[in-house]
Amino acid sequence: MTRRPPQAPYATSDSVNDDENPGADLSTFLGCLKRIRDGEGADGMLWPDSDLPLGRQMALARVERAAIGLMTVTEMLHAAERCRLVATPERHLDEGVVEGLFFACRGLAELVCRDVRPE
C-alpha cells in the first residue's frame, strides 16, 4: 500500500505577494467560474460601467460573451463554406457539424437579442 504525499505535487504556496500565481478568484476553476457568473465580460474583467444596476451589468457581460462566441462560430462557418467551395469533398466538414454550428449561431444570437434589451 502506498501513502499519499501530504500535498499534491502541483500545489502552490498561498502567498500575498506571489506575482506568478494570481489570487484564488483568478487561478482556480471555481474562482474563475464564480467571476464569470458574477458578470465577467469577454475580456475577463467585470463590466466597466459601474453606474448601471448590477443586474444590467451582468446582462451586458453575458451579451458581450455571447457576441464573442457568435463571432467565433460565424468565422468557423465562413471557413467551412470556403473549404466547401475550394477543397475536395473528403476535406469538407460533415453536414452535422455545419448544422451544429448554425444552431450555435442561432442560440447565441437569441441570447444577445434577449439580454441586450433593457429590463
Secondary structure, DSSP 8 states (H G I E B T S, - for coil): -----SS-TT-----TT-TTS--HHHHSHHHHHHHHHTTB-TTSSB-S-TTS-HHHHHHHHHHHHHHHHHHHHHHHHHHHHHHHHHS-GGGS--HHHHHHHHHHHHHHHHHHHHHHS--
